[in-house]
Amino acid sequence: MSRVAVVGSGPAGLYTVAALLSSGEPVEIDVIDRLPTPYGLVRYGVAPDHAKMKAVTRVLAKPFAKGVRYLGNVEVGRDVTHEELLEQYHAVVYASGTEHDARVGIPGEDLDGVLGSSQFVRWYNGHPDAAERELVLDAREVAVIGAGNVALDVARVLSRTADEMRETDVPHRVLEVLDRSRVTDVHVLIRRTPTDARFTPAELFQLSELADADVILHDGGAGVDDPETAEDRRVRLNLETFRTFADTPPAGRSRRIHLRFLVSPTEIVGDGRVEGIVVEHNERGADGRITGTGRTERIPVGAVITAVGFRGAPPADLPHDEHGIVPSVQGRVVRDGAPVPGVYVAGWLKRGPSGIIGTNKPDGAETAAAVVEDLAALAARPIRGDLLQLLDERAVRVVDWAAWLRLDGHEAELGGSAGRGRVKVRDLASMLKQCLGA
């Protein structure tokens, strides 16, 4: 029987696993994750107020009821090497995502008060990597740079009341910070026009449902094209929502989300800490190109959150470009133009940080098909040993599926005692204690 390791237990990895199981090929599968918890982006990337979206975990969990092993708290490069995986598995699929924020590339980006969106998202989602981060939301005005759903998530969380967030699974300390937040104005800075925005309609419309925040479309909606001219349904729905924002007068709520289109940040200013951000106003030419006008404006913000994309962090043994994306063909890793036998990628490491959770299903199926097609040849290569035995010899505290379920139940109990659905455990030591005991 062939043995396959899938590194990463987010949607990309688990959709790949599901496709391998449905192929009918006799295969043993181990899912390896550096965290004790599965689900990756669903648990730590999806905004906490998107509970319905998180329900996909019920689908993602199914392979573990079919004999697939979960090896959590195991990091490739720290606890086991890439070469050692290839010694023990016929095929290794990397689906570990992209973990680092892309930089905007403007002066002042390293000032105190500038934060990448992945850091902020990890903080409010209770990611153990952010367990020691102590944020204080003391700036009244915040700039968010970006034109995608992550930028909207950040703006929305900053603009929600603590009572709204109390219904989510954020850790207690996050809720306390949000309750003390002094933020009143969130400026979303978008280089292109409303037609070009990459928001999904549901995410955008959700801004209109906030309990105590007005949405202000700058320039009075003059840059919003007629929705009926849009051939793409997503663009048409977005333009309809933008028109609604433009036509709705502010209701005098305590917080405001400012959607500022056709502006490009040129500098973040401040003496040691953010005191403002300078933007250049853009225009769209007849050919659709966006160019600067030379007219600038300083917005007096006290914090900046960048949401301009992510860079991958593949194992050092894999080829990758400057964005951390691993070159591949149909999921097969390619080095110097030739496939690397037995090594595959899925998800953002394969295609870049794009798409929604569901995008990973066909992506994972494509990679799984490549693995299945190659297994006959790969199975001729002898493998040896068992990863669990190796990890035991190295005293690695492996979290299996049953151990994760203990933490899962504990978080549900924490939520119940606080009158909430679930409360996440945020630090690694406490997570391991619940999973494995003292």
C-alpha positions as CSV (number, residue, x, y, z in Angstrom):
1,M,0.0,0.0,0.0
2,S,1.3,3.5,-0.9
3,R,1.9,6.0,1.9
4,V,1.3,9.7,1.4
5,A,2.0,12.6,3.8
6,V,0.1,15.9,3.5
7,V,1.8,18.8,5.2
8,G,-0.9,21.3,6.3
9,S,-4.4,20.6,7.6
10,G,-6.2,23.6,6.2
11,P,-8.7,23.5,3.3
12,A,-6.0,22.9,0.7
13,G,-4.6,19.9,2.5
14,L,-7.8,18.3,3.6
15,Y,-9.5,18.7,0.2
16,T,-6.5,17.0,-1.3
17,V,-6.8,14.2,1.3
18,A,-10.6,13.8,0.5
19,A,-9.8,13.5,-3.2
20,L,-7.1,10.9,-2.6
21,L,-9.6,8.8,-0.5
22,S,-12.3,9.1,-3.2
23,S,-9.9,8.0,-5.9
24,G,-10.2,4.3,-4.8
25,E,-6.4,4.0,-4.7
26,P,-5.2,2.0,-1.7
27,V,-3.3,4.6,0.3
28,E,-2.3,5.4,3.9
29,I,-2.4,9.1,4.6
30,D,-0.8,11.1,7.4
31,V,-1.7,14.8,7.8
32,I,1.0,16.8,9.4
33,D,0.6,20.3,10.9
34,R,2.9,22.4,13.0
35,L,-0.1,23.5,15.2
36,P,-2.0,21.2,17.6
37,T,-5.2,22.4,15.8
38,P,-6.5,21.5,12.4
39,Y,-8.3,23.5,9.7
40,G,-5.7,26.2,9.1
41,L,-7.2,29.2,7.4
42,V,-10.7,28.3,8.5
43,R,-9.8,28.5,12.2
44,Y,-7.2,31.3,12.0
45,G,-8.0,33.2,8.8
46,V,-11.8,33.4,8.5
47,A,-13.1,36.4,10.5
48,P,-14.6,35.4,13.8
49,D,-18.0,36.9,12.9
50,H,-18.3,34.5,9.9
51,A,-19.5,31.5,11.9
52,K,-21.4,30.0,8.9
53,M,-18.2,29.9,6.9
54,K,-16.4,28.1,9.7
55,A,-19.1,25.3,9.5
56,V,-17.1,23.9,6.6
57,T,-14.9,22.2,9.3
58,R,-17.6,19.4,9.5
59,V,-16.7,18.5,5.9
60,L,-13.0,18.9,6.3
61,A,-13.0,16.6,9.3
62,K,-14.5,13.6,7.5
63,P,-11.2,12.0,6.4
64,F,-10.2,11.5,10.0
65,A,-13.1,9.1,10.5
66,K,-11.7,7.0,7.6
67,G,-8.3,6.0,9.0
68,V,-6.4,9.1,8.1
69,R,-3.9,10.0,10.9
70,Y,-3.5,13.5,12.3
71,L,0.0,14.5,13.5
72,G,-0.4,17.9,15.0
73,N,2.3,19.9,16.8
74,V,4.9,18.6,14.2
75,E,6.9,21.1,12.2
76,V,8.7,20.1,9.0
77,G,12.2,21.6,9.3
78,R,12.2,21.5,13.1
79,D,11.0,18.1,14.1
80,V,11.5,16.2,10.9
81,T,13.2,17.1,7.6
82,H,12.0,17.1,4.1
83,E,14.5,14.3,3.2
84,E,13.2,12.2,6.1
85,L,9.6,12.5,4.9
86,L,10.7,11.3,1.5
87,E,12.3,8.3,3.2
88,Q,9.1,7.3,4.8
89,Y,6.4,8.2,2.3
90,H,6.0,7.6,-1.4
91,A,4.6,11.1,-1.9
92,V,4.6,14.3,0.1
93,V,2.1,17.1,-0.6
94,Y,2.9,20.5,0.9
95,A,-0.3,22.6,1.5
96,S,1.0,24.9,4.3
97,G,-0.2,28.2,2.8
98,T,1.4,31.6,2.7
99,E,2.2,33.0,6.2
100,H,4.0,36.4,5.7
101,D,2.6,39.8,4.8
102,A,3.7,41.3,1.6
103,R,5.1,44.8,2.0
104,V,3.7,48.0,0.6
105,G,7.1,49.4,-0.2
106,I,6.7,53.0,1.0
107,P,8.7,55.1,3.5
108,G,7.6,54.8,7.1
109,E,6.4,51.2,6.8
110,D,8.5,50.2,9.8
111,L,7.1,52.8,12.1
112,D,5.5,51.8,15.4
113,G,1.8,51.5,14.7
114,V,2.1,49.8,11.3
115,L,0.9,46.2,11.4
116,G,0.5,43.6,8.6
117,S,-3.0,42.2,8.3
118,S,-1.9,38.6,9.0
119,Q,-0.5,39.7,12.3
120,F,-3.8,41.5,13.2
121,V,-5.9,38.6,11.9
122,R,-3.9,36.1,13.9
123,W,-4.3,38.3,17.0
124,Y,-8.1,38.5,16.9
125,N,-8.4,34.9,15.8
126,G,-6.4,33.6,18.8
127,H,-3.5,32.1,16.8
128,P,-0.8,30.8,19.1
129,D,1.8,32.7,17.1
130,A,0.2,35.9,18.3
131,A,-0.3,34.8,21.9
132,E,2.3,37.2,23.3
133,R,1.1,40.2,21.1
134,E,-0.5,42.8,23.3
135,L,-2.4,45.2,21.1
136,V,-3.8,48.5,22.3
137,L,-6.4,50.0,20.0
138,D,-5.8,53.6,21.2
139,A,-5.7,55.3,17.8
140,R,-9.0,57.1,16.9
141,E,-8.3,56.9,13.2
142,V,-6.8,53.8,11.4
143,A,-5.9,53.3,7.8
144,V,-6.3,49.9,6.1
145,I,-4.5,49.5,2.9
146,G,-6.0,47.0,0.5
147,A,-8.9,46.1,-1.9
148,G,-9.7,42.5,-0.9
149,N,-11.8,40.7,1.6
150,V,-9.0,40.7,4.2
151,A,-9.1,44.5,4.2
152,L,-12.8,44.4,4.7
153,D,-12.5,41.8,7.5
154,V,-10.0,44.1,9.3
155,A,-12.2,47.2,8.9
156,R,-15.3,45.3,10.0
157,V,-13.7,43.9,13.2
158,L,-12.3,47.3,14.1
159,S,-15.8,48.9,13.6
160,R,-17.9,46.3,15.5
161,T,-19.0,46.8,19.0
162,A,-17.8,44.5,21.7
163,D,-21.3,43.2,22.1
164,E,-21.3,42.1,18.5
165,M,-18.0,40.3,18.9
166,R,-19.1,38.7,22.1
167,E,-21.1,36.2,20.0
168,T,-17.9,35.0,18.3
169,D,-15.1,32.6,19.4
170,V,-12.4,35.3,20.0
171,P,-10.3,34.8,23.1
172,H,-11.3,36.7,26.2
173,R,-8.3,39.1,26.1
174,V,-9.2,40.1,22.5
175,L,-12.8,40.9,23.5
176,E,-11.4,43.0,26.4
177,V,-9.2,45.0,24.0
178,L,-12.1,45.5,21.5
179,D,-14.3,46.6,24.4
180,R,-11.7,49.4,25.3
181,S,-11.0,50.3,21.7
182,R,-10.9,54.1,20.9
183,V,-11.2,53.6,17.2
184,T,-13.8,55.9,15.6
185,D,-12.8,56.1,12.0
186,V,-11.4,53.4,9.7
187,H,-10.1,54.6,6.3
188,V,-9.9,51.8,3.7
189,L,-7.4,52.9,1.0
190,I,-8.0,51.4,-2.5
191,R,-5.8,52.2,-5.4
192,R,-8.3,51.4,-8.1
193,T,-12.0,52.1,-8.7
194,P,-15.1,50.5,-7.2
195,T,-15.5,48.4,-10.4
196,D,-12.0,47.0,-9.8
197,A,-12.4,46.1,-6.1
198,R,-11.9,42.4,-5.4
199,F,-14.4,42.2,-2.6
200,T,-17.0,39.5,-2.7
201,P,-20.6,40.8,-2.6
202,A,-21.5,39.2,0.7
203,E,-18.5,40.6,2.5
204,L,-19.1,44.1,1.2
205,F,-22.8,44.1,2.0
206,Q,-22.0,43.0,5.6
207,L,-20.6,46.5,6.2
208,S,-24.2,47.8,6.0
209,E,-25.3,45.5,8.9
210,L,-22.9,46.8,11.5
211,A,-24.7,47.9,14.7
212,D,-23.0,51.2,15.3
213,A,-20.9,52.2,12.2
214,D,-21.7,54.3,9.2
215,V,-20.2,53.5,5.8
216,I,-19.0,56.6,3.9
217,L,-18.2,56.4,0.2
218,H,-15.8,59.3,-0.5
219,D,-16.4,61.6,-3.5
220,G,-20.1,61.0,-3.1
221,G,-20.1,57.9,-5.2
222,A,-19.0,59.8,-8.3
223,G,-16.7,57.0,-9.3
224,V,-19.3,54.2,-9.1
225,D,-20.2,52.9,-12.5
226,D,-23.7,52.0,-13.5
227,P,-24.3,48.5,-12.1
228,E,-26.2,47.5,-15.3
229,T,-23.1,48.0,-17.4
230,A,-21.2,45.3,-15.5
231,E,-21.1,41.9,-17.3
232,D,-19.7,40.1,-14.2
233,R,-22.3,39.4,-11.6
234,R,-19.9,39.9,-8.7
235,V,-19.0,43.4,-10.0
236,R,-22.6,44.3,-10.6
237,L,-23.7,43.3,-7.0
238,N,-20.7,45.3,-5.6
239,L,-21.6,48.4,-7.6
240,E,-25.2,48.1,-6.4
241,T,-23.9,48.1,-2.8
242,F,-21.6,51.0,-3.4
243,R,-24.5,53.0,-4.9
244,T,-26.5,52.2,-1.7
245,F,-23.6,53.5,0.5
246,A,-23.3,56.7,-1.6
247,D,-27.1,57.3,-1.4
248,T,-27.4,56.7,2.4
249,P,-26.6,59.7,4.6
250,P,-24.6,59.0,7.7
251,A,-26.8,58.2,10.7
252,G,-24.5,59.8,13.2
253,R,-23.2,56.5,14.6
254,S,-20.1,56.3,16.8
255,R,-17.9,54.7,14.2
256,R,-17.3,55.3,10.5
257,I,-15.8,53.2,7.7
258,H,-14.5,55.4,5.0
259,L,-14.1,53.8,1.6
260,R,-11.5,55.8,-0.3
261,F,-11.1,54.8,-4.0
262,L,-8.4,55.9,-6.4
263,V,-5.8,56.7,-3.8
264,S,-2.3,55.2,-3.4
265,P,-0.3,55.5,-0.2
266,T,3.0,57.2,-0.8
267,E,4.4,57.6,2.8
268,I,3.5,56.8,6.4
269,V,4.6,59.7,8.5
270,G,5.4,60.2,12.2
271,D,8.2,60.7,14.7
272,G,8.8,57.1,15.8
273,R,5.1,56.3,15.7
274,V,2.4,56.7,13.0
275,E,0.9,60.2,12.9
276,G,-0.5,60.1,9.4
277,I,-0.5,58.6,6.0
278,V,0.1,60.5,2.7
279,V,-1.9,59.4,-0.3
280,E,-1.8,60.4,-4.0
281,H,-5.1,60.7,-5.8
282,N,-5.3,58.6,-9.0
283,E,-7.4,58.7,-12.1
284,R,-8.6,56.1,-14.5
285,G,-7.9,56.9,-18.1
286,A,-10.0,56.0,-21.1
287,D,-7.8,52.9,-21.6
288,G,-8.6,51.8,-18.0
289,R,-5.1,52.4,-16.7
290,I,-4.8,53.9,-13.3
291,T,-2.3,56.8,-13.0
292,G,-1.4,59.3,-10.3
293,T,-2.5,62.9,-10.6
294,G,0.3,64.4,-8.4
295,R,-2.3,65.7,-6.0
296,T,-1.7,64.4,-2.5
297,E,-3.5,64.4,0.8
298,R,-2.5,63.6,4.4
299,I,-4.9,61.6,6.5
300,P,-4.3,62.0,10.2
301,V,-4.3,58.3,11.3
302,G,-2.6,56.8,14.3
303,A,-2.2,53.3,13.0
304,V,-1.9,51.5,9.7
305,I,-2.8,47.9,8.8
306,T,-1.6,46.7,5.5
307,A,-3.6,44.1,3.6
308,V,-1.8,43.9,0.2
309,G,-1.2,40.2,-0.1
310,F,1.0,37.5,1.4
311,R,4.2,35.7,0.8
312,G,4.7,31.9,1.1
313,A,7.1,30.2,3.5
314,P,7.8,26.8,1.9
315,P,10.4,24.4,3.4
316,A,13.9,25.5,2.4
317,D,14.3,22.3,0.4
318,L,11.6,23.3,-2.1
319,P,12.2,25.7,-5.1
320,H,10.2,28.9,-4.9
321,D,10.0,32.4,-6.4
322,E,10.4,35.7,-4.6
323,H,6.8,35.5,-3.4
324,G,7.3,32.1,-1.8
325,I,5.3,30.3,-4.4
326,V,6.5,26.8,-5.4
327,P,6.7,26.2,-9.2
328,S,4.5,23.3,-10.2
329,V,2.5,21.7,-13.0
330,Q,-0.8,20.3,-12.0
331,G,0.5,20.1,-8.5
332,R,3.8,18.4,-9.3
333,V,6.7,20.4,-8.0
334,V,9.1,21.4,-10.7
335,R,12.8,22.2,-10.3
336,D,14.9,23.4,-13.3
337,G,12.0,22.5,-15.7
338,A,11.6,18.9,-14.5
339,P,9.2,17.3,-12.0
340,V,10.6,16.5,-8.6
341,P,9.6,12.8,-8.0
342,G,7.1,12.3,-5.2
343,V,6.8,16.0,-4.2
344,Y,3.6,18.0,-4.7
345,V,1.9,21.3,-3.7
346,A,-1.7,22.4,-3.2
347,G,-3.4,25.6,-2.2
348,W,-1.7,29.0,-1.9
349,L,1.8,27.5,-2.1
350,K,0.8,26.2,-5.5
351,R,-1.2,29.1,-7.0
352,G,-0.5,32.1,-4.8
353,P,-2.8,33.7,-2.2
354,S,-6.0,33.9,-4.2
355,G,-9.5,32.5,-4.2
356,I,-11.9,31.6,-1.4
357,I,-12.1,28.5,0.7
358,G,-14.0,26.6,-1.9
359,T,-11.3,27.3,-4.5
360,N,-9.2,24.7,-2.7
361,K,-11.5,21.9,-3.6
362,P,-10.8,21.7,-7.3
363,D,-7.2,22.7,-6.6
364,G,-6.8,19.8,-4.2
365,A,-8.5,17.4,-6.6
366,E,-6.0,18.3,-9.3
367,T,-3.0,17.7,-7.1
368,A,-4.6,14.4,-5.8
369,A,-5.1,13.3,-9.4
370,A,-1.4,13.9,-10.1
371,V,-0.4,11.9,-7.0
372,V,-2.7,9.0,-8.0
373,E,-1.4,9.0,-11.5
374,D,2.2,8.8,-10.3
375,L,1.8,6.3,-7.4
376,A,2.4,3.2,-9.5
377,A,5.9,4.4,-10.4
378,L,6.5,6.0,-7.0
379,A,5.6,2.7,-5.2
380,A,8.6,1.0,-6.7
381,R,10.8,3.2,-4.5
382,P,11.4,1.5,-1.1
383,I,10.4,3.4,2.0
384,R,11.2,2.6,5.6
385,G,10.2,3.5,9.1
386,D,7.2,5.2,10.7
387,L,7.1,8.9,11.4
388,L,5.5,8.4,14.8
389,Q,8.3,6.3,16.0
390,L,10.9,8.8,14.8
391,L,9.0,11.6,16.5
392,D,8.7,9.6,19.7
393,E,12.5,9.1,19.7
394,R,12.9,12.8,19.4
395,A,10.4,13.5,22.3
396,V,8.0,15.4,20.1
397,R,4.6,15.8,21.7
398,V,2.4,14.7,18.8
399,V,-1.2,15.7,18.9
400,D,-3.4,13.0,17.3
401,W,-7.1,13.5,16.4
402,A,-8.4,12.3,19.7
403,A,-6.2,14.8,21.5
404,W,-7.4,17.6,19.3
405,L,-11.0,16.7,20.1
406,R,-10.2,17.1,23.8
407,L,-9.1,20.7,23.1
408,D,-12.1,21.2,20.9
409,G,-14.4,20.1,23.8
410,H,-12.6,22.3,26.3
411,E,-13.1,25.4,24.1
412,A,-16.8,24.6,23.8
413,E,-16.9,24.4,27.6
414,L,-15.2,27.7,28.0
415,G,-17.7,29.2,25.7
416,G,-20.6,27.7,27.6
417,S,-19.4,29.0,30.9
418,A,-19.1,32.5,29.4
419,G,-22.5,32.4,27.7
420,R,-20.8,32.1,24.3
421,G,-20.7,29.4,21.7
422,R,-16.9,28.8,21.9
423,V,-13.8,30.6,23.3
424,K,-10.5,29.8,21.7
425,V,-7.4,28.8,23.8
426,R,-4.8,31.2,22.5
427,D,-1.4,30.0,23.7
428,L,0.5,26.8,22.7
429,A,1.3,25.6,26.2
430,S,-2.3,25.7,27.3
431,M,-3.4,24.1,24.1
432,L,-1.0,21.2,24.6
433,K,-2.0,20.8,28.2
434,Q,-5.6,20.3,27.1
435,C,-4.6,18.0,24.3
436,L,-2.0,15.9,26.1
437,G,-2.3,16.6,29.8
438,A,0.4,18.0,32.1
